[in-house]
Amino acid sequence: DRRENADFQIIRAGWYGDYLDPSTFLELFKGDNEMEQSGWKNAKYDHYIEAARKETDPARRMEDFQQAEAILLDDLPIIPLYDYTTIILVRPEVRGYENNLLDQHIYTDVYLDPNAATPEPQKD
């Protein structure tokens, strides 16, 4: 209730990028985004996000995102604490395992290749 009513000084939130683009994070802080819960609004930031949304030139689009990010980091309505990470070990004879951004896998496509060469164990 306190989060929904903005009755706080600080809250914890988390997000991970569900696609490979800066907009997956930067769109969250646009003033009209219902996911933005800090109460922070910055018209110049919104301008750059909107410009990036409409830009067709990839280099200029990234420049718009960089300008928006600079404003976000200057005003600092958020405190980035850490990035989610995953460490994956996959034996060489495993086939069909594809790493992906969301760390979601279709294991019915994963199998052991009986013809794959298994590396010799290393001796100390």
Backbone as XML, in Angstrom:
<?xml version="1.0"?>
<chain id="A" units="angstrom">
  <residue number="1" name="ASP">
    <atom name="N" x="0.828" y="-1.197" z="0.000"/>
    <atom name="CA" x="0.000" y="0.000" z="0.000"/>
    <atom name="C" x="0.871" y="1.259" z="0.000"/>
  </residue>
  <residue number="2" name="ARG">
    <atom name="N" x="1.940" y="1.225" z="0.787"/>
    <atom name="CA" x="2.806" y="2.410" z="0.873"/>
    <atom name="C" x="3.466" y="2.691" z="-0.481"/>
  </residue>
  <residue number="3" name="ARG">
    <atom name="N" x="3.863" y="1.635" z="-1.180"/>
    <atom name="CA" x="4.477" y="1.821" z="-2.499"/>
    <atom name="C" x="3.475" y="2.451" z="-3.457"/>
  </residue>
  <residue number="4" name="GLU">
    <atom name="N" x="2.274" y="1.899" z="-3.493"/>
    <atom name="CA" x="1.241" y="2.402" z="-4.402"/>
    <atom name="C" x="0.836" y="3.841" z="-4.082"/>
  </residue>
  <residue number="5" name="ASN">
    <atom name="N" x="0.911" y="4.227" z="-2.818"/>
    <atom name="CA" x="0.540" y="5.579" z="-2.412"/>
    <atom name="C" x="1.732" y="6.532" z="-2.343"/>
  </residue>
  <residue number="6" name="ALA">
    <atom name="N" x="2.910" y="6.051" z="-2.783"/>
    <atom name="CA" x="4.143" y="6.850" z="-2.753"/>
    <atom name="C" x="4.437" y="7.376" z="-1.349"/>
  </residue>
  <residue number="7" name="ASP">
    <atom name="N" x="4.156" y="6.563" z="-0.355"/>
    <atom name="CA" x="4.401" y="6.925" z="1.036"/>
    <atom name="C" x="5.690" y="6.246" z="1.498"/>
  </residue>
  <residue number="8" name="PHE">
    <atom name="N" x="6.825" y="6.725" z="0.986"/>
    <atom name="CA" x="8.120" y="6.131" z="1.304"/>
    <atom name="C" x="9.235" y="7.137" z="1.019"/>
  </residue>
  <residue number="9" name="GLN">
    <atom name="N" x="10.384" y="6.880" z="1.607"/>
    <atom name="CA" x="11.580" y="7.651" z="1.284"/>
    <atom name="C" x="12.477" y="6.876" z="0.331"/>
  </residue>
  <residue number="10" name="ILE">
    <atom name="N" x="12.439" y="5.545" z="0.465"/>
    <atom name="CA" x="13.234" y="4.690" z="-0.416"/>
    <atom name="C" x="12.529" y="3.340" z="-0.516"/>
  </residue>
  <residue number="11" name="ILE">
    <atom name="N" x="12.573" y="2.735" z="-1.710"/>
    <atom name="CA" x="12.015" y="1.402" z="-1.923"/>
    <atom name="C" x="12.994" y="0.589" z="-2.753"/>
  </residue>
  <residue number="12" name="ARG">
    <atom name="N" x="12.847" y="-0.712" z="-2.671"/>
    <atom name="CA" x="13.654" y="-1.592" z="-3.500"/>
    <atom name="C" x="12.797" y="-2.088" z="-4.657"/>
  </residue>
  <residue number="13" name="ALA">
    <atom name="N" x="13.386" y="-2.110" z="-5.821"/>
    <atom name="CA" x="12.704" y="-2.633" z="-7.002"/>
    <atom name="C" x="13.736" y="-3.359" z="-7.843"/>
  </residue>
  <residue number="14" name="GLY">
    <atom name="N" x="13.285" y="-4.202" z="-8.703"/>
    <atom name="CA" x="14.193" y="-4.929" z="-9.574"/>
    <atom name="C" x="13.635" y="-5.018" z="-10.982"/>
  </residue>
  <residue number="15" name="TRP">
    <atom name="N" x="14.537" y="-5.126" z="-11.921"/>
    <atom name="CA" x="14.149" y="-5.244" z="-13.325"/>
    <atom name="C" x="15.294" y="-5.905" z="-14.058"/>
  </residue>
  <residue number="16" name="TYR">
    <atom name="N" x="14.988" y="-6.708" z="-15.028"/>
    <atom name="CA" x="16.022" y="-7.217" z="-15.907"/>
    <atom name="C" x="15.586" y="-6.973" z="-17.338"/>
  </residue>
  <residue number="17" name="GLY">
    <atom name="N" x="16.570" y="-6.787" z="-18.181"/>
    <atom name="CA" x="16.284" y="-6.507" z="-19.582"/>
    <atom name="C" x="15.697" y="-7.720" z="-20.266"/>
  </residue>
  <residue number="18" name="ASP">
    <atom name="N" x="14.535" y="-7.570" z="-20.854"/>
    <atom name="CA" x="13.921" y="-8.690" z="-21.538"/>
    <atom name="C" x="14.159" y="-8.638" z="-23.049"/>
  </residue>
  <residue number="19" name="TYR">
    <atom name="N" x="14.934" y="-7.661" z="-23.502"/>
    <atom name="CA" x="15.381" y="-7.600" z="-24.886"/>
    <atom name="C" x="16.635" y="-6.732" z="-24.923"/>
  </residue>
  <residue number="20" name="LEU">
    <atom name="N" x="17.446" y="-6.906" z="-25.950"/>
    <atom name="CA" x="18.749" y="-6.228" z="-26.031"/>
    <atom name="C" x="18.614" y="-4.824" z="-26.603"/>
  </residue>
  <residue number="21" name="ASP">
    <atom name="N" x="18.222" y="-3.896" z="-25.757"/>
    <atom name="CA" x="18.096" y="-2.513" z="-26.176"/>
    <atom name="C" x="18.039" y="-1.650" z="-24.918"/>
  </residue>
  <residue number="22" name="PRO">
    <atom name="N" x="18.648" y="-0.457" z="-24.943"/>
    <atom name="CA" x="18.604" y="0.417" z="-23.769"/>
    <atom name="C" x="17.188" y="0.787" z="-23.334"/>
  </residue>
  <residue number="23" name="SER">
    <atom name="N" x="16.247" y="0.757" z="-24.266"/>
    <atom name="CA" x="14.880" y="1.158" z="-23.921"/>
    <atom name="C" x="14.252" y="0.250" z="-22.872"/>
  </residue>
  <residue number="24" name="THR">
    <atom name="N" x="14.706" y="-0.999" z="-22.765"/>
    <atom name="CA" x="14.127" y="-1.918" z="-21.783"/>
    <atom name="C" x="14.278" y="-1.380" z="-20.356"/>
  </residue>
  <residue number="25" name="PHE">
    <atom name="N" x="15.324" y="-0.595" z="-20.110"/>
    <atom name="CA" x="15.507" y="0.042" z="-18.803"/>
    <atom name="C" x="15.087" y="1.508" z="-18.833"/>
  </residue>
  <residue number="26" name="LEU">
    <atom name="N" x="15.513" y="2.235" z="-19.836"/>
    <atom name="CA" x="15.312" y="3.688" z="-19.833"/>
    <atom name="C" x="13.853" y="4.096" z="-19.973"/>
  </residue>
  <residue number="27" name="GLU">
    <atom name="N" x="13.049" y="3.300" z="-20.666"/>
    <atom name="CA" x="11.620" y="3.618" z="-20.789"/>
    <atom name="C" x="10.917" y="3.594" z="-19.431"/>
  </residue>
  <residue number="28" name="LEU">
    <atom name="N" x="11.476" y="2.826" z="-18.487"/>
    <atom name="CA" x="10.852" y="2.713" z="-17.161"/>
    <atom name="C" x="10.746" y="4.047" z="-16.434"/>
  </residue>
  <residue number="29" name="PHE">
    <atom name="N" x="11.649" y="4.963" z="-16.726"/>
    <atom name="CA" x="11.717" y="6.210" z="-15.961"/>
    <atom name="C" x="11.086" y="7.395" z="-16.675"/>
  </residue>
  <residue number="30" name="LYS">
    <atom name="N" x="10.419" y="7.125" z="-17.787"/>
    <atom name="CA" x="9.689" y="8.185" z="-18.471"/>
    <atom name="C" x="8.525" y="8.606" z="-17.579"/>
  </residue>
  <residue number="31" name="GLY">
    <atom name="N" x="8.268" y="9.889" z="-17.512"/>
    <atom name="CA" x="7.294" y="10.446" z="-16.574"/>
    <atom name="C" x="5.910" y="9.844" z="-16.647"/>
  </residue>
  <residue number="32" name="ASP">
    <atom name="N" x="5.493" y="9.376" z="-17.828"/>
    <atom name="CA" x="4.142" y="8.831" z="-17.966"/>
    <atom name="C" x="4.106" y="7.301" z="-17.891"/>
  </residue>
  <residue number="33" name="ASN">
    <atom name="N" x="5.214" y="6.677" z="-17.532"/>
    <atom name="CA" x="5.253" y="5.222" z="-17.434"/>
    <atom name="C" x="4.661" y="4.794" z="-16.094"/>
  </residue>
  <residue number="34" name="GLU">
    <atom name="N" x="3.642" y="3.971" z="-16.135"/>
    <atom name="CA" x="2.986" y="3.550" z="-14.882"/>
    <atom name="C" x="3.881" y="2.682" z="-14.007"/>
  </residue>
  <residue number="35" name="MET">
    <atom name="N" x="4.965" y="2.144" z="-14.574"/>
    <atom name="CA" x="5.914" y="1.360" z="-13.782"/>
    <atom name="C" x="6.854" y="2.260" z="-12.975"/>
  </residue>
  <residue number="36" name="GLU">
    <atom name="N" x="6.954" y="3.525" z="-13.328"/>
    <atom name="CA" x="7.842" y="4.472" z="-12.640"/>
    <atom name="C" x="7.214" y="4.825" z="-11.313"/>
  </residue>
  <residue number="37" name="GLN">
    <atom name="N" x="7.834" y="4.387" z="-10.215"/>
    <atom name="CA" x="7.224" y="4.554" z="-8.899"/>
    <atom name="C" x="7.945" y="5.544" z="-8.000"/>
  </residue>
  <residue number="38" name="SER">
    <atom name="N" x="9.010" y="6.150" z="-8.492"/>
    <atom name="CA" x="9.756" y="7.065" z="-7.624"/>
    <atom name="C" x="9.104" y="8.441" z="-7.524"/>
  </residue>
  <residue number="39" name="GLY">
    <atom name="N" x="8.235" y="8.747" z="-8.489"/>
    <atom name="CA" x="7.650" y="10.085" z="-8.524"/>
    <atom name="C" x="8.506" y="11.068" z="-9.298"/>
  </residue>
  <residue number="40" name="TRP">
    <atom name="N" x="9.662" y="10.615" z="-9.776"/>
    <atom name="CA" x="10.580" y="11.486" z="-10.523"/>
    <atom name="C" x="10.032" y="11.752" z="-11.915"/>
  </residue>
  <residue number="41" name="LYS">
    <atom name="N" x="10.125" y="12.981" z="-12.325"/>
    <atom name="CA" x="9.748" y="13.372" z="-13.678"/>
    <atom name="C" x="10.755" y="14.404" z="-14.154"/>
  </residue>
  <residue number="42" name="ASN">
    <atom name="N" x="11.131" y="14.307" z="-15.421"/>
    <atom name="CA" x="12.054" y="15.253" z="-16.012"/>
    <atom name="C" x="11.679" y="15.384" z="-17.481"/>
  </residue>
  <residue number="43" name="ALA">
    <atom name="N" x="11.205" y="16.556" z="-17.858"/>
    <atom name="CA" x="10.723" y="16.781" z="-19.227"/>
    <atom name="C" x="11.827" y="16.581" z="-20.260"/>
  </residue>
  <residue number="44" name="LYS">
    <atom name="N" x="13.050" y="16.982" z="-19.927"/>
    <atom name="CA" x="14.160" y="16.817" z="-20.871"/>
    <atom name="C" x="14.472" y="15.330" z="-21.078"/>
  </residue>
  <residue number="45" name="TYR">
    <atom name="N" x="14.453" y="14.566" z="-19.994"/>
    <atom name="CA" x="14.635" y="13.112" z="-20.092"/>
    <atom name="C" x="13.553" y="12.517" z="-20.997"/>
  </residue>
  <residue number="46" name="ASP">
    <atom name="N" x="12.302" y="12.867" z="-20.728"/>
    <atom name="CA" x="11.191" y="12.367" z="-21.535"/>
    <atom name="C" x="11.371" y="12.717" z="-22.999"/>
  </residue>
  <residue number="47" name="HIS">
    <atom name="N" x="11.874" y="13.921" z="-23.259"/>
    <atom name="CA" x="12.115" y="14.352" z="-24.642"/>
    <atom name="C" x="13.100" y="13.418" z="-25.342"/>
  </residue>
  <residue number="48" name="TYR">
    <atom name="N" x="14.209" y="13.097" z="-24.688"/>
    <atom name="CA" x="15.213" y="12.229" z="-25.306"/>
    <atom name="C" x="14.688" y="10.802" z="-25.498"/>
  </residue>
  <residue number="49" name="ILE">
    <atom name="N" x="13.918" y="10.302" z="-24.553"/>
    <atom name="CA" x="13.344" y="8.961" z="-24.696"/>
    <atom name="C" x="12.371" y="8.941" z="-25.869"/>
  </residue>
  <residue number="50" name="GLU">
    <atom name="N" x="11.554" y="9.954" z="-25.970"/>
    <atom name="CA" x="10.601" y="10.050" z="-27.082"/>
    <atom name="C" x="11.331" y="10.204" z="-28.414"/>
  </residue>
  <residue number="51" name="ALA">
    <atom name="N" x="12.398" y="10.994" z="-28.431"/>
    <atom name="CA" x="13.190" y="11.164" z="-29.656"/>
    <atom name="C" x="13.818" y="9.839" z="-30.074"/>
  </residue>
  <residue number="52" name="ALA">
    <atom name="N" x="14.343" y="9.082" z="-29.114"/>
    <atom name="CA" x="14.937" y="7.780" z="-29.414"/>
    <atom name="C" x="13.882" y="6.820" z="-29.945"/>
  </residue>
  <residue number="53" name="ARG">
    <atom name="N" x="12.693" y="6.909" z="-29.400"/>
    <atom name="CA" x="11.598" y="6.045" z="-29.836"/>
    <atom name="C" x="11.265" y="6.266" z="-31.313"/>
  </residue>
  <residue number="54" name="LYS">
    <atom name="N" x="11.402" y="7.510" z="-31.777"/>
    <atom name="CA" x="11.046" y="7.864" z="-33.156"/>
    <atom name="C" x="12.236" y="7.825" z="-34.119"/>
  </residue>
  <residue number="55" name="GLU">
    <atom name="N" x="13.447" y="7.816" z="-33.589"/>
    <atom name="CA" x="14.653" y="7.898" z="-34.427"/>
    <atom name="C" x="14.862" y="6.616" z="-35.228"/>
  </residue>
  <residue number="56" name="THR">
    <atom name="N" x="15.160" y="6.771" z="-36.517"/>
    <atom name="CA" x="15.409" y="5.609" z="-37.376"/>
    <atom name="C" x="16.899" y="5.354" z="-37.591"/>
  </residue>
  <residue number="57" name="ASP">
    <atom name="N" x="17.730" y="6.358" z="-37.350"/>
    <atom name="CA" x="19.175" y="6.177" z="-37.483"/>
    <atom name="C" x="19.704" y="5.568" z="-36.177"/>
  </residue>
  <residue number="58" name="PRO">
    <atom name="N" x="20.267" y="4.358" z="-36.225"/>
    <atom name="CA" x="20.704" y="3.688" z="-34.995"/>
    <atom name="C" x="21.714" y="4.482" z="-34.171"/>
  </residue>
  <residue number="59" name="ALA">
    <atom name="N" x="22.656" y="5.142" z="-34.812"/>
    <atom name="CA" x="23.674" y="5.903" z="-34.075"/>
    <atom name="C" x="23.038" y="7.097" z="-33.356"/>
  </residue>
  <residue number="60" name="ARG">
    <atom name="N" x="22.152" y="7.809" z="-34.048"/>
    <atom name="CA" x="21.502" y="8.962" z="-33.412"/>
    <atom name="C" x="20.542" y="8.512" z="-32.311"/>
  </residue>
  <residue number="61" name="ARG">
    <atom name="N" x="19.921" y="7.368" z="-32.511"/>
    <atom name="CA" x="19.038" y="6.806" z="-31.477"/>
    <atom name="C" x="19.831" y="6.524" z="-30.203"/>
  </residue>
  <residue number="62" name="MET">
    <atom name="N" x="21.012" y="5.944" z="-30.343"/>
    <atom name="CA" x="21.853" y="5.677" z="-29.174"/>
    <atom name="C" x="22.315" y="6.978" z="-28.515"/>
  </residue>
  <residue number="63" name="GLU">
    <atom name="N" x="22.554" y="8.012" z="-29.305"/>
    <atom name="CA" x="22.919" y="9.315" z="-28.737"/>
    <atom name="C" x="21.774" y="9.862" z="-27.883"/>
  </residue>
  <residue number="64" name="ASP">
    <atom name="N" x="20.546" y="9.715" z="-28.367"/>
    <atom name="CA" x="19.381" y="10.156" z="-27.570"/>
    <atom name="C" x="19.307" y="9.384" z="-26.250"/>
  </residue>
  <residue number="65" name="PHE">
    <atom name="N" x="19.523" y="8.078" z="-26.320"/>
    <atom name="CA" x="19.510" y="7.279" z="-25.094"/>
    <atom name="C" x="20.635" y="7.690" z="-24.153"/>
  </residue>
  <residue number="66" name="GLN">
    <atom name="N" x="21.804" y="7.991" z="-24.697"/>
    <atom name="CA" x="22.928" y="8.431" z="-23.852"/>
    <atom name="C" x="22.617" y="9.744" z="-23.167"/>
  </residue>
  <residue number="67" name="GLN">
    <atom name="N" x="21.966" y="10.665" z="-23.866"/>
    <atom name="CA" x="21.582" y="11.944" z="-23.267"/>
    <atom name="C" x="20.572" y="11.714" z="-22.135"/>
  </residue>
  <residue number="68" name="ALA">
    <atom name="N" x="19.605" y="10.847" z="-22.382"/>
    <atom name="CA" x="18.607" y="10.544" z="-21.349"/>
    <atom name="C" x="19.278" y="9.894" z="-20.143"/>
  </residue>
  <residue number="69" name="GLU">
    <atom name="N" x="20.163" y="8.943" z="-20.397"/>
    <atom name="CA" x="20.842" y="8.254" z="-19.303"/>
    <atom name="C" x="21.675" y="9.227" z="-18.474"/>
  </residue>
  <residue number="70" name="ALA">
    <atom name="N" x="22.318" y="10.190" z="-19.124"/>
    <atom name="CA" x="23.111" y="11.187" z="-18.399"/>
    <atom name="C" x="22.224" y="11.997" z="-17.454"/>
  </residue>
  <residue number="71" name="ILE">
    <atom name="N" x="21.025" y="12.351" z="-17.903"/>
    <atom name="CA" x="20.085" y="13.079" z="-17.054"/>
    <atom name="C" x="19.656" y="12.215" z="-15.878"/>
  </residue>
  <residue number="72" name="LEU">
    <atom name="N" x="19.341" y="10.953" z="-16.149"/>
    <atom name="CA" x="18.932" y="10.023" z="-15.092"/>
    <atom name="C" x="20.028" y="9.885" z="-14.041"/>
  </residue>
  <residue number="73" name="LEU">
    <atom name="N" x="21.263" y="9.740" z="-14.486"/>
    <atom name="CA" x="22.369" y="9.572" z="-13.548"/>
    <atom name="C" x="22.743" y="10.870" z="-12.837"/>
  </residue>
  <residue number="74" name="ASP">
    <atom name="N" x="22.436" y="11.994" z="-13.445"/>
    <atom name="CA" x="22.699" y="13.277" z="-12.790"/>
    <atom name="C" x="21.645" y="13.559" z="-11.711"/>
  </residue>
  <residue number="75" name="ASP">
    <atom name="N" x="20.373" y="13.326" z="-12.027"/>
    <atom name="CA" x="19.296" y="13.556" z="-11.063"/>
    <atom name="C" x="19.245" y="12.441" z="-10.010"/>
  </residue>
  <residue number="76" name="LEU">
    <atom name="N" x="19.608" y="11.253" z="-10.382"/>
    <atom name="CA" x="19.710" y="10.073" z="-9.530"/>
    <atom name="C" x="18.460" y="9.772" z="-8.696"/>
  </residue>
  <residue number="77" name="PRO">
    <atom name="N" x="17.310" y="9.553" z="-9.377"/>
    <atom name="CA" x="16.131" y="9.124" z="-8.615"/>
    <atom name="C" x="16.201" y="7.634" z="-8.258"/>
  </residue>
  <residue number="78" name="ILE">
    <atom name="N" x="17.224" y="6.959" z="-8.768"/>
    <atom name="CA" x="17.425" y="5.530" z="-8.504"/>
    <atom name="C" x="18.851" y="5.316" z="-8.015"/>
  </residue>
  <residue number="79" name="ILE">
    <atom name="N" x="19.059" y="4.203" z="-7.339"/>
    <atom name="CA" x="20.401" y="3.831" z="-6.887"/>
    <atom name="C" x="20.675" y="2.420" z="-7.418"/>
  </residue>
  <residue number="80" name="PRO">
    <atom name="N" x="21.293" y="2.319" z="-8.591"/>
    <atom name="CA" x="21.585" y="0.979" z="-9.118"/>
    <atom name="C" x="22.563" y="0.262" z="-8.190"/>
  </residue>
  <residue number="81" name="LEU">
    <atom name="N" x="22.176" y="-0.913" z="-7.706"/>
    <atom name="CA" x="22.997" y="-1.645" z="-6.750"/>
    <atom name="C" x="23.773" y="-2.792" z="-7.379"/>
  </residue>
  <residue number="82" name="TYR">
    <atom name="N" x="23.153" y="-3.532" z="-8.262"/>
    <atom name="CA" x="23.828" y="-4.683" z="-8.855"/>
    <atom name="C" x="23.131" y="-5.108" z="-10.136"/>
  </residue>
  <residue number="83" name="ASP">
    <atom name="N" x="23.820" y="-5.938" z="-10.895"/>
    <atom name="CA" x="23.275" y="-6.551" z="-12.103"/>
    <atom name="C" x="23.087" y="-8.033" z="-11.828"/>
  </residue>
  <residue number="84" name="TYR">
    <atom name="N" x="22.021" y="-8.594" z="-12.351"/>
    <atom name="CA" x="21.826" y="-10.038" z="-12.250"/>
    <atom name="C" x="22.853" y="-10.727" z="-13.155"/>
  </residue>
  <residue number="85" name="THR">
    <atom name="N" x="23.400" y="-11.828" z="-12.696"/>
    <atom name="CA" x="24.347" y="-12.594" z="-13.500"/>
    <atom name="C" x="24.007" y="-14.073" z="-13.407"/>
  </residue>
  <residue number="86" name="THR">
    <atom name="N" x="24.449" y="-14.799" z="-14.392"/>
    <atom name="CA" x="24.279" y="-16.242" z="-14.417"/>
    <atom name="C" x="25.577" y="-16.853" z="-14.909"/>
  </residue>
  <residue number="87" name="ILE">
    <atom name="N" x="26.036" y="-17.876" z="-14.241"/>
    <atom name="CA" x="27.220" y="-18.616" z="-14.682"/>
    <atom name="C" x="26.740" y="-19.977" z="-15.168"/>
  </residue>
  <residue number="88" name="ILE">
    <atom name="N" x="27.111" y="-20.314" z="-16.383"/>
    <atom name="CA" x="26.620" y="-21.543" z="-16.991"/>
    <atom name="C" x="27.801" y="-22.391" z="-17.448"/>
  </residue>
  <residue number="89" name="LEU">
    <atom name="N" x="27.807" y="-23.637" z="-17.022"/>
    <atom name="CA" x="28.790" y="-24.612" z="-17.479"/>
    <atom name="C" x="28.049" y="-25.663" z="-18.291"/>
  </residue>
  <residue number="90" name="VAL">
    <atom name="N" x="28.461" y="-25.854" z="-19.531"/>
    <atom name="CA" x="27.814" y="-26.825" z="-20.396"/>
    <atom name="C" x="28.899" y="-27.709" z="-21.000"/>
  </residue>
  <residue number="91" name="ARG">
    <atom name="N" x="28.772" y="-29.001" z="-20.791"/>
    <atom name="CA" x="29.759" y="-29.945" z="-21.329"/>
    <atom name="C" x="29.752" y="-29.892" z="-22.858"/>
  </residue>
  <residue number="92" name="PRO">
    <atom name="N" x="30.901" y="-30.164" z="-23.480"/>
    <atom name="CA" x="31.002" y="-30.083" z="-24.947"/>
    <atom name="C" x="30.058" y="-31.014" z="-25.702"/>
  </residue>
  <residue number="93" name="GLU">
    <atom name="N" x="29.662" y="-32.148" z="-25.102"/>
    <atom name="CA" x="28.788" y="-33.075" z="-25.821"/>
    <atom name="C" x="27.301" y="-32.721" z="-25.706"/>
  </residue>
  <residue number="94" name="VAL">
    <atom name="N" x="26.979" y="-31.652" z="-24.991"/>
    <atom name="CA" x="25.591" y="-31.200" z="-24.884"/>
    <atom name="C" x="25.236" y="-30.419" z="-26.144"/>
  </residue>
  <residue number="95" name="ARG">
    <atom name="N" x="24.133" y="-30.768" z="-26.740"/>
    <atom name="CA" x="23.641" y="-30.096" z="-27.946"/>
    <atom name="C" x="22.251" y="-29.514" z="-27.666"/>
  </residue>
  <residue number="96" name="GLY">
    <atom name="N" x="21.889" y="-28.483" z="-28.410"/>
    <atom name="CA" x="20.555" y="-27.906" z="-28.316"/>
    <atom name="C" x="20.368" y="-26.899" z="-27.192"/>
  </residue>
  <residue number="97" name="TYR">
    <atom name="N" x="21.400" y="-26.688" z="-26.388"/>
    <atom name="CA" x="21.297" y="-25.705" z="-25.300"/>
    <atom name="C" x="21.752" y="-24.349" z="-25.842"/>
  </residue>
  <residue number="98" name="GLU">
    <atom name="N" x="20.875" y="-23.409" z="-25.838"/>
    <atom name="CA" x="21.190" y="-22.069" z="-26.311"/>
    <atom name="C" x="21.032" y="-21.082" z="-25.163"/>
  </residue>
  <residue number="99" name="ASN">
    <atom name="N" x="22.087" y="-20.362" z="-24.869"/>
    <atom name="CA" x="22.009" y="-19.331" z="-23.840"/>
    <atom name="C" x="21.170" y="-18.174" z="-24.369"/>
  </residue>
  <residue number="100" name="ASN">
    <atom name="N" x="20.422" y="-17.516" z="-23.500"/>
    <atom name="CA" x="19.621" y="-16.380" z="-23.940"/>
    <atom name="C" x="19.473" y="-15.380" z="-22.808"/>
  </residue>
  <residue number="101" name="LEU">
    <atom name="N" x="19.061" y="-14.199" z="-23.159"/>
    <atom name="CA" x="18.991" y="-13.074" z="-22.235"/>
    <atom name="C" x="18.114" y="-13.347" z="-21.019"/>
  </residue>
  <residue number="102" name="LEU">
    <atom name="N" x="17.012" y="-14.035" z="-21.201"/>
    <atom name="CA" x="16.092" y="-14.277" z="-20.096"/>
    <atom name="C" x="16.433" y="-15.530" z="-19.304"/>
  </residue>
  <residue number="103" name="ASP">
    <atom name="N" x="17.457" y="-16.253" z="-19.731"/>
    <atom name="CA" x="17.883" y="-17.479" z="-19.060"/>
    <atom name="C" x="16.728" y="-18.476" z="-18.955"/>
  </residue>
  <residue number="104" name="GLN">
    <atom name="N" x="15.957" y="-18.545" z="-20.033"/>
    <atom name="CA" x="14.861" y="-19.502" z="-20.118"/>
    <atom name="C" x="15.212" y="-20.497" z="-21.217"/>
  </residue>
  <residue number="105" name="HIS">
    <atom name="N" x="15.020" y="-21.778" z="-20.951"/>
    <atom name="CA" x="15.479" y="-22.802" z="-21.874"/>
    <atom name="C" x="14.402" y="-23.840" z="-22.128"/>
  </residue>
  <residue number="106" name="ILE">
    <atom name="N" x="14.393" y="-24.347" z="-23.338"/>
    <atom name="CA" x="13.492" y="-25.427" z="-23.714"/>
    <atom name="C" x="14.323" y="-26.702" z="-23.639"/>
  </residue>
  <residue number="107" name="TYR">
    <atom name="N" x="14.193" y="-27.394" z="-22.525"/>
    <atom name="CA" x="15.047" y="-28.557" z="-22.298"/>
    <atom name="C" x="14.676" y="-29.753" z="-23.153"/>
  </residue>
  <residue number="108" name="THR">
    <atom name="N" x="13.514" y="-29.733" z="-23.774"/>
    <atom name="CA" x="13.178" y="-30.837" z="-24.672"/>
    <atom name="C" x="14.085" y="-30.821" z="-25.900"/>
  </residue>
  <residue number="109" name="ASP">
    <atom name="N" x="14.729" y="-29.686" z="-26.181"/>
    <atom name="CA" x="15.651" y="-29.564" z="-27.317"/>
    <atom name="C" x="17.090" y="-29.894" z="-26.936"/>
  </residue>
  <residue number="110" name="VAL">
    <atom name="N" x="17.351" y="-30.172" z="-25.658"/>
    <atom name="CA" x="18.708" y="-30.424" z="-25.180"/>
    <atom name="C" x="18.951" y="-31.934" z="-25.135"/>
  </residue>
  <residue number="111" name="TYR">
    <atom name="N" x="20.110" y="-32.334" z="-25.650"/>
    <atom name="CA" x="20.447" y="-33.762" z="-25.642"/>
    <atom name="C" x="21.962" y="-33.936" z="-25.624"/>
  </residue>
  <residue number="112" name="LEU">
    <atom name="N" x="22.383" y="-35.148" z="-25.297"/>
    <atom name="CA" x="23.805" y="-35.500" z="-25.323"/>
    <atom name="C" x="24.117" y="-36.130" z="-26.662"/>
  </residue>
  <residue number="113" name="ASP">
    <atom name="N" x="25.160" y="-35.670" z="-27.298"/>
    <atom name="CA" x="25.618" y="-36.235" z="-28.566"/>
    <atom name="C" x="26.597" y="-37.364" z="-28.243"/>
  </residue>
  <residue number="114" name="PRO">
    <atom name="N" x="26.200" y="-38.618" z="-28.478"/>
    <atom name="CA" x="27.075" y="-39.737" z="-28.124"/>
    <atom name="C" x="28.343" y="-39.796" z="-28.974"/>
  </residue>
  <residue number="115" name="ASN">
    <atom name="N" x="28.346" y="-39.090" z="-30.097"/>
    <atom name="CA" x="29.519" y="-39.094" z="-30.979"/>
    <atom name="C" x="30.486" y="-37.949" z="-30.702"/>
  </residue>
  <residue number="116" name="ALA">
    <atom name="N" x="30.105" y="-37.068" z="-29.787"/>
    <atom name="CA" x="30.977" y="-35.932" z="-29.462"/>
    <atom name="C" x="32.162" y="-36.407" z="-28.652"/>
  </residue>
  <residue number="117" name="ALA">
    <atom name="N" x="33.289" y="-35.829" z="-28.929"/>
    <atom name="CA" x="34.498" y="-36.175" z="-28.182"/>
    <atom name="C" x="34.421" y="-35.575" z="-26.787"/>
  </residue>
  <residue number="118" name="THR">
    <atom name="N" x="34.608" y="-36.411" z="-25.796"/>
    <atom name="CA" x="34.650" y="-35.948" z="-24.401"/>
    <atom name="C" x="36.085" y="-35.621" z="-24.059"/>
  </residue>
  <residue number="119" name="PRO">
    <atom name="N" x="36.340" y="-34.403" z="-23.594"/>
    <atom name="CA" x="37.724" y="-34.041" z="-23.273"/>
    <atom name="C" x="38.270" y="-34.883" z="-22.123"/>
  </residue>
  <residue number="120" name="GLU">
    <atom name="N" x="39.558" y="-35.153" z="-22.190"/>
    <atom name="CA" x="40.238" y="-35.900" z="-21.123"/>
    <atom name="C" x="40.264" y="-35.034" z="-19.876"/>
  </residue>
  <residue number="121" name="PRO">
    <atom name="N" x="40.081" y="-35.664" z="-18.687"/>
    <atom name="CA" x="40.189" y="-34.873" z="-17.444"/>
    <atom name="C" x="41.600" y="-34.334" z="-17.296"/>
  </residue>
  <residue number="122" name="GLN">
    <atom name="N" x="41.685" y="-33.124" z="-16.786"/>
    <atom name="CA" x="42.997" y="-32.503" z="-16.577"/>
    <atom name="C" x="43.618" y="-33.057" z="-15.320"/>
  </residue>
  <residue number="123" name="LYS">
    <atom name="N" x="44.914" y="-33.287" z="-15.380"/>
    <atom name="CA" x="45.647" y="-33.783" z="-14.225"/>
    <atom name="C" x="46.387" y="-32.624" z="-13.571"/>
  </residue>
  <residue number="124" name="ASP">
    <atom name="N" x="46.389" y="-32.606" z="-12.264"/>
    <atom name="CA" x="47.090" y="-31.547" z="-11.534"/>
    <atom name="C" x="48.578" y="-31.821" z="-11.489"/>
  </residue>
</chain>
